[in-house]
Amino acid sequence: MKKWKGLLLSFAVAGAAFVGVGQADEVHAEDSIDVVAKSHKERTTSLKEIDTSKKLRRFVITSDYNFTYPDAVRGIYVTGNSAGGEKLESLIDFVSSTDLNTMVIDVKEDHGHITFSPEEGSVYEDIGTTYISNPEAMMERLEEEEIYPIARVVVFKDSMLAEARPDLSFKQNGKVWKNGKGEAFVNPFEKEVWEYNVEIAKMAAEMGFKEIQFDYVRFPEGFETKDEELEYSLGDYADLDMDNVQKRVEAVTDFVGYARKELSEYDVDVSVDIFGYAATIEEAPGIGQNFSKISENVDIISSMIYPSHWTSYFGIANPDEEPYNLVNEYSKVENEVLGALEEPPVSRPWLQDFSAPWLYSGPTFQYGKEEVEAQIKALYENGIDEFLLWNAGNNYTKNVDYLIGKE
């Protein structure tokens, strides 16, 4: 296992320090959710140096699981709260009674917590929670129901690590910089951050997950307007003969390549969530995402193509109200981009199963059976056979035909 040091966190977790594992934001944004975090005992730890002469102890798998890759992944997003709580059984019933077959489950969520308690003495003990109090029982239930398990690991949006290690974050006037929603990011140029997240991914692999899906593999949105005013390290990229945009692209792409290499000894696929618009441009200058370069380093690419997240792209005035047209036009572009690669990854987009009230001053255009099916049909018609559904509260539309339009 890759050794790393200096990442034992120093912070206090008091009561319900945050609300809503997997809560909506600028990437997976939609209706607010009513998931409430369990309270945690107040505790503090002091910053310690990790003994790099010893390998980190790994999460112990108590049994072998038999998960087979489905004919095509058709899945839903599941928060740690849902996966570890009473809602899991209803979600299992929902998936098992439909043509869905997969769950993408939060292992490291949007604030930086991991959704289970690592073994005592783990360097991740202070970011652990009891959302999934019995990971073995959860995996056994998924195995029993033949539901394919994917672990979601949020990477560079991480308020917990940023506050504990400001040197690994972005600072403004000597303090950790936060975006308009009070969220902090850690620095993709810092390879300690890479190692920190990949070790969590390895724990997920050892828990029995068959795929690691990395999310927030990017710099903060709009970083091109902040890179000159924020304080941060360029690490090994400082002396590269390229502008800051290319350095960001290089760092993000290198992280993905590093993660895939580190996970190659595990029986897992590697996937990355990426902004939908990244496929339509050479590269996203602020966030450092280059669709083609990331795609060359993953097994699966999951573009977030929620119609509500687009402006008047593709000549569609209000994409939220035209889900079929938006997904159809996007799919054509993505197919062209991936078709130019020697070994393209599997395309598995995130689709919208939520309404977007923030877009409307009057009545909100409601998403239901027809709108979800329209997106799925558009994918199938463009030869894209896999998809994932996002709803932050894990409340998915009933009676959807998930094979509509599939030949």
C-alpha positions in Angstrom: 0.0 0.0 0.0 1.3 3.4 -0.8 2.7 5.2 2.2 1.9 8.7 3.0 2.3 11.0 6.0 1.0 14.1 7.7 -2.8 13.4 7.2 -4.1 12.5 10.6 -6.7 15.1 11.0 -7.1 17.6 13.8 -10.6 18.8 14.4 -13.7 18.4 16.5 -16.8 16.7 15.4 -19.6 18.0 17.5 -23.2 16.8 17.4 -24.7 16.8 14.0 -21.9 18.7 12.3 -23.5 18.6 8.9 -26.8 17.6 7.4 -27.5 15.3 4.5 -24.8 13.0 3.2 -24.6 13.5 -0.5 -26.5 16.8 -0.3 -27.1 18.7 -3.5 -24.7 21.3 -4.7 -23.4 22.9 -7.9 -22.7 19.5 -9.5 -25.5 17.2 -8.3 -27.9 20.1 -7.6 -31.6 19.8 -7.2 -34.3 19.6 -4.6 -33.2 19.8 -1.0 -33.2 16.6 1.0 -34.6 15.7 4.4 -32.0 13.2 5.4 -30.7 14.1 8.9 -27.3 13.1 10.1 -27.0 11.1 13.3 -25.4 12.9 16.2 -21.7 12.2 17.0 -20.0 12.3 20.3 -17.8 15.4 20.6 -14.2 14.5 20.2 -10.9 16.2 19.4 -7.6 14.8 18.2 -4.2 16.3 17.9 -2.2 16.5 14.7 0.2 13.6 14.5 2.9 12.4 12.1 2.1 9.1 10.5 4.8 6.4 10.8 5.6 5.8 7.2 7.7 2.7 8.0 4.5 0.8 8.6 1.7 0.1 6.2 -1.7 1.4 7.0 -4.0 -1.3 8.4 -6.8 -2.0 5.9 -10.4 -2.7 6.5 -10.8 -6.4 7.0 -13.3 -8.2 4.7 -14.9 -11.0 6.6 -16.4 -12.8 3.7 -16.0 -13.1 -0.1 -18.8 -11.6 -2.2 -19.9 -12.7 -5.6 -21.0 -9.8 -7.7 -21.2 -10.1 -11.5 -21.2 -7.1 -13.8 -24.7 -6.7 -15.2 -25.7 -6.9 -18.8 -25.6 -3.1 -18.6 -25.4 -1.0 -15.4 -28.7 0.8 -14.7 -28.4 2.3 -11.2 -29.4 4.8 -8.6 -27.5 7.0 -6.1 -27.7 6.1 -2.4 -26.5 8.2 0.5 -24.7 6.7 3.4 -27.7 7.4 5.6 -30.0 5.5 3.3 -27.5 2.6 2.8 -27.1 2.2 6.5 -30.6 2.9 7.6 -34.1 1.6 7.2 -34.4 3.0 3.8 -32.0 0.5 2.3 -34.7 -2.2 2.3 -37.2 -0.1 0.4 -34.5 0.9 -2.1 -33.5 -2.8 -2.5 -37.2 -3.6 -3.1 -37.4 -0.8 -5.6 -34.3 -1.9 -7.6 -35.2 -5.6 -7.5 -38.7 -5.0 -8.8 -37.5 -3.1 -11.8 -34.9 -3.4 -14.6 -32.4 -1.5 -12.4 -29.5 -3.5 -11.0 -27.0 -1.2 -9.4 -26.4 1.1 -6.4 -23.8 3.9 -6.2 -23.3 4.3 -2.5 -21.5 7.1 -0.7 -18.2 5.9 0.9 -16.6 9.4 1.2 -19.3 12.1 0.9 -19.4 15.7 0.0 -18.1 17.2 3.3 -15.2 14.8 3.6 -16.6 12.2 6.0 -16.4 8.5 5.3 -19.8 6.8 5.9 -18.6 3.9 8.1 -16.3 3.5 11.1 -12.8 2.4 10.1 -11.0 0.0 12.4 -9.7 1.4 15.7 -6.4 3.1 15.2 -7.0 3.9 11.5 -5.7 7.3 10.4 -9.2 7.9 9.1 -10.9 7.3 12.4 -11.7 10.9 13.0 -13.6 11.3 9.7 -15.6 8.1 10.2 -19.3 8.0 10.9 -21.8 5.3 11.8 -24.1 5.9 8.9 -23.3 2.5 7.6 -22.8 0.7 11.0 -22.5 -2.8 9.5 -20.9 -2.7 6.1 -20.7 -6.5 6.0 -24.4 -6.9 6.4 -25.1 -4.3 3.8 -22.8 -6.0 1.3 -24.4 -9.4 2.0 -27.9 -7.9 1.3 -26.7 -6.5 -2.0 -25.1 -9.8 -2.9 -28.2 -11.7 -2.0 -30.3 -9.4 -4.2 -27.7 -9.4 -7.0 -27.4 -5.6 -6.8 -24.1 -4.4 -8.2 -22.2 -2.1 -5.7 -20.3 1.0 -6.7 -18.5 3.2 -4.1 -18.7 6.9 -4.6 -15.6 8.8 -3.3 -15.7 12.6 -3.4 -12.2 13.8 -3.9 -11.3 17.5 -4.0 -14.3 19.0 -2.3 -13.5 18.2 1.3 -14.2 20.7 4.0 -13.0 18.3 6.7 -9.5 17.9 5.3 -9.2 21.6 4.3 -10.0 22.8 7.8 -7.6 20.2 9.3 -4.8 20.8 6.9 -5.1 24.4 5.4 -1.7 23.8 3.8 -3.4 21.3 1.5 -6.2 23.7 0.6 -6.6 27.2 -0.9 -6.3 30.2 1.4 -7.4 33.8 1.2 -6.0 36.3 3.7 -4.5 33.5 5.6 -7.8 31.6 6.1 -9.2 28.6 4.2 -11.1 29.8 1.2 -14.7 28.7 0.8 -17.1 29.1 -2.0 -20.5 30.9 -1.8 -22.0 27.8 -0.1 -19.4 27.7 2.6 -17.7 24.6 1.1 -13.9 24.2 1.0 -11.8 22.4 -1.5 -8.4 20.7 -1.2 -5.7 21.3 -3.7 -5.4 18.9 -6.7 -1.7 19.9 -7.1 -1.0 18.3 -3.7 -0.1 14.6 -4.1 -0.7 14.0 -0.4 -4.4 14.6 -1.2 -4.2 12.1 -4.0 -2.9 9.4 -1.6 -5.4 10.3 1.1 -8.3 9.7 -1.2 -6.9 6.6 -3.0 -6.3 4.9 0.3 -10.0 5.4 1.1 -10.8 3.9 -2.3 -8.7 0.9 -1.4 -10.7 0.4 1.8 -13.9 0.5 -0.3 -12.5 -2.1 -2.7 -11.6 -4.3 0.3 -15.2 -3.9 1.6 -16.4 -5.6 -1.5 -17.3 -2.8 -3.9 -16.7 -3.6 -7.5 -16.1 -0.1 -8.8 -14.7 3.1 -7.4 -16.5 6.2 -8.7 -14.5 9.4 -8.1 -16.6 12.6 -7.9 -15.4 16.2 -7.7 -12.3 15.4 -9.6 -11.6 19.0 -10.3 -10.8 22.5 -9.0 -13.5 24.7 -7.6 -15.9 26.1 -10.2 -14.8 29.5 -11.6 -11.2 28.9 -10.4 -9.8 30.7 -13.5 -11.0 34.0 -11.8 -9.5 33.1 -8.4 -6.2 31.4 -9.2 -4.3 34.7 -9.0 -5.8 35.9 -5.7 -5.7 32.6 -3.7 -2.7 31.2 -1.8 -1.9 27.7 -2.7 1.0 25.4 -3.7 1.6 24.3 -7.3 3.6 21.3 -6.0 5.5 19.4 -8.6 3.7 21.5 -11.3 5.2 24.8 -10.4 8.1 24.6 -12.9 6.2 23.1 -15.8 6.5 25.1 -19.0 2.7 25.6 -19.4 0.1 28.2 -18.4 -2.1 27.7 -15.3 -5.0 26.3 -17.3 -2.8 23.5 -18.6 -1.3 22.9 -15.2 -4.7 22.3 -13.8 -5.6 20.0 -16.6 -2.4 18.1 -16.1 -2.9 17.7 -12.3 -6.5 16.5 -12.6 -5.6 14.0 -15.4 -2.5 12.8 -13.5 -4.6 12.1 -10.4 -7.0 9.9 -12.4 -4.1 8.0 -13.9 -2.5 7.6 -10.4 -5.7 6.4 -8.9 -6.2 3.8 -11.6 -2.7 2.5 -11.3 -2.9 2.3 -7.5 -6.2 0.4 -7.8 -4.9 -2.0 -10.5 -4.1 -4.7 -7.9 -7.7 -4.7 -6.8 -10.6 -6.3 -8.7 -12.4 -3.0 -9.3 -13.2 -0.7 -12.2 -12.4 3.0 -11.9 -14.9 5.6 -13.0 -15.1 9.4 -12.8 -18.0 11.8 -12.7 -17.5 14.8 -15.0 -19.4 17.9 -16.0 -21.5 17.3 -19.1 -20.3 20.5 -20.8 -16.7 19.3 -20.6 -17.4 17.0 -23.5 -18.5 19.9 -25.7 -15.2 22.0 -25.3 -11.5 21.2 -25.5 -11.2 21.6 -21.8 -12.9 23.4 -18.9 -10.3 26.1 -18.1 -11.2 26.7 -14.5 -11.8 23.3 -13.1 -9.1 21.4 -15.0 -11.3 18.8 -16.6 -10.4 17.6 -20.1 -13.0 15.1 -21.1 -10.8 13.1 -23.5 -7.8 13.0 -21.2 -9.8 11.8 -18.3 -11.6 9.3 -20.4 -8.3 7.7 -21.5 -7.5 6.9 -17.8 -10.8 5.3 -16.7 -12.9 2.3 -17.3 -16.2 4.2 -17.2 -16.9 7.9 -17.7 -20.1 9.3 -16.1 -21.0 12.6 -17.5 -23.6 14.5 -15.5 -26.0 15.6 -18.2 -29.0 16.7 -16.1 -31.1 18.9 -18.4 -31.6 21.4 -15.6 -27.9 22.1 -15.5 -27.6 23.4 -19.1 -28.2 26.9 -20.4 -29.4 27.2 -24.0 -26.9 24.7 -25.3 -27.6 22.9 -28.6 -30.1 25.6 -29.6 -32.5 24.4 -26.9 -34.0 27.4 -25.1 -35.0 25.7 -21.9 -33.3 22.3 -21.7 -35.0 21.4 -18.4 -38.3 21.2 -20.2 -36.9 19.2 -23.2 -35.1 16.2 -21.6 -35.2 14.1 -24.7 -33.7 16.7 -27.0 -31.0 17.7 -24.5 -29.8 14.1 -24.0 -30.1 13.3 -27.6 -27.9 16.3 -28.7 -25.4 15.7 -25.9 -25.1 12.0 -26.8 -24.1 12.8 -30.4 -21.3 15.0 -29.2 -20.0 12.5 -26.6 -20.1 9.7 -29.1 -17.9 11.8 -31.4 -15.4 12.6 -28.7 -15.2 9.1 -27.3 -15.1 7.6 -30.9 -11.8 9.5 -31.5 -10.1 7.6 -28.7 -8.2 4.4 -29.3 -9.7 2.6 -26.2 -12.7 4.6 -25.1 -14.3 3.9 -21.7 -17.8 2.8 -21.2 -20.2 5.7 -21.2 -22.6 5.7 -18.3 -24.2 9.2 -17.9 -26.0 10.5 -14.8 -29.6 11.3 -15.6 -32.1 13.6 -13.8 -34.8 12.1 -11.6 -35.6 15.3 -9.8 -37.4 18.7 -10.4 -35.5 22.0 -10.5 -37.5 24.7 -8.7 -34.6 27.1 -8.6 -35.0 27.6 -12.4 -38.6 28.9 -12.2 -40.2 32.0 -10.7 -43.6 30.4 -11.3 -44.7 26.7 -11.3 -41.8 24.3 -11.5 -41.6 21.9 -14.5 -42.1 18.5 -12.8 -40.0 15.5 -13.6 -41.8 12.2 -13.5 -42.1 9.0 -15.5 -42.3 10.6 -18.9 -39.3 12.9 -18.4 -37.0 10.1 -16.9 -38.0 7.8 -19.8 -37.3 10.5 -22.4 -33.7 10.7 -21.2 -33.2 6.9 -21.2 -34.7 6.6 -24.6 -32.4 9.2 -26.0 -29.4 7.3 -24.7 -30.4 4.0 -26.1 -31.1 5.6 -29.5 -27.5 6.8 -29.5 -26.1 3.5 -28.6 -25.4 4.3 -24.9 -26.7 1.4 -22.9 -25.8 2.3 -19.3 -27.0 5.1 -17.0 -27.3 6.2 -13.4 -30.2 8.2 -11.8 -29.6 11.0 -9.4 -31.9 12.1 -6.6 -30.3 13.6 -3.5 -33.1 12.3 -1.2 -33.1 8.9 -2.9 -36.7 9.3 -3.8 -37.0 7.8 -7.3 -39.9 7.9 -9.8 -42.1 4.8 -9.8 -43.3 2.8 -12.8 -40.5 3.9 -15.1 -39.7 1.7 -18.1 -35.9 1.5 -17.8 -35.6 -0.4 -21.1 -37.8 2.0 -23.2 -36.4 2.3 -26.7 -33.7 -0.4 -26.2 -33.5 -2.8 -29.0 
